[in-house]
Amino acid sequence: MLQRKHGNPRSVPWQAWRGKHPRLILPNRYGNNNHGMKKPMPTARWIMIVMCCLANTINYIDRANLAVAAPTMQRELGLDATTMGFVLGGFFWTYAFMQMPFGWFADRVGARISLAVAVVWWSVFTALTAVARSVATLLGCRLLLGVGEAGAYPSMAKVAANWFPSNERGLASAIFDSGSRIGAALSLPLVAWLISAFSWQTSFIATGVLGVVWAVFWILMYRDPEHHPSVTPEQLARLQAERGTKTAAGAKVPWISLFRYRTIWGMMIGFFCLNFVIYFFITWFPTYLVQARGFSLAQLGTLGLLPGLVAIPSGWVGGFVSDWLYRRGWSLTAARKTCLVGGMLMSSVITFSVFAPNVYVALLCFAIAYGSLAFTAASIWSLPGDVAPTPAHVASIGGIQNFASNLAGIITTTFTGVMLTITSGSFVVPLTVAGGFCILGAAVYLFVVGEIAPLPPLTHDVGAGRGYAKQ
């Protein structure tokens, strides 16, 4: 396998898997920074990634819509808290288990089609929630919402890998990932206003229509770089070169064989650890502030927003720092792992919040923790493009790691609830365990995830008829 040496330019023949594209750019001599070309990268790439950020914002608004509308719907439909909790939790099951199928789908049809299908799918079932009048129909809409939203992140990871070289992919990933936190921050005021000004049904219809409108613009605007009219041959050559060397022509990496790589398992476990803590913020954080710190609803809407607001720019900083280190001459492994390990270790301060002497110190700990998790997430979503053996595996790897990470959503909510019941409402155990998962995640990214480089072909054991890989 050809190895690309950082800062040591040499001529490398372009791999045969690029041959399926109509605009194949032939070999050129390149280094890691400018590759001997003065033409800047196409500006269209930023439009594409901002469109992904907008889709992710809509994604999280639609996901949170039911949670904001729940009190009103419970009164009108006569649903108790247990039933509503059951309906709310249904989303996680389909969302987690459809990650891998949707990742495979995105690699087969491309990000243009897969992301449009995902957004239209979840938007339709968001809007249909407005006509639900029974537990069965509500649960059905929620389950099908999860199916559609499962296609978002794998498709966006593929867009970032298609349009951005390794030394810009961290920031690109941070931008589309920040849509999750922007959507979470906007969902409460936006949905609450729609409900108060119109009705809870209107909130579902309006946010559903918003997604369909986005999908129309996406289909009209998005093209891969090989097919985009604004990308010059010179820019395409640079982009193709900076994507890095991949698995040699003729070496096949079946989808199922991805699970034989240690790095893939490290990505799954590490992301699970991060999301174990992230889902505390999404699910139990408001309850902690009210029960343990005596927050009022007004304080929830002001001071309670601070950790989430800090997390938005922190993700951008994480992506920028990872790319900046790489451009400064660090290896890609060192650049990515510094941010992954450092961010996970810093986020472990969440444990200190439970022992904080006052609410302001506690909020500071939460803000540092949430910001550090967002800082880490930028590099996490760079990894699928960094380690994929071919472009046909980027979304699949994104779906695999996101599947594992979202199992944490199911486990965190249940574990925290059980601990609160056992300990009569104490958050000491949940927050201590959360800090422990942060440290575990740092260790996994440091020791289990291998070199951040395209995964090599499996070494075949002729006697056993199976392949294995150390990376």
Secondary structure as UniProt FT lines:
FT   TURN            6..7
FT   STRAND          10..11
FT   HELIX           16..20
FT   STRAND          29..30
FT   TURN            35..36
FT   HELIX           44..77
FT   HELIX           81..97
FT   HELIX           99..109
FT   HELIX           111..128
FT   HELIX           129..131
FT   HELIX           135..149
FT   TURN            150..151
FT   HELIX           152..163
FT   HELIX           166..197
FT   HELIX           200..221
FT   HELIX           225..227
FT   TURN            229..230
FT   HELIX           233..242
FT   TURN            249..250
FT   HELIX           255..260
FT   HELIX           262..283
FT   HELIX           285..291
FT   TURN            292..293
FT   HELIX           297..300
FT   TURN            301..302
FT   HELIX           303..305
FT   HELIX           306..327
FT   TURN            328..329
FT   HELIX           332..347
FT   HELIX           348..355
FT   HELIX           359..380
FT   TURN            381..382
FT   HELIX           383..387
FT   HELIX           391..393
FT   HELIX           394..422
FT   TURN            423..424
FT   HELIX           428..443
FT   HELIX           444..448
FT   STRAND          459..461
FT   TURN            462..465
FT   STRAND          466..469
//
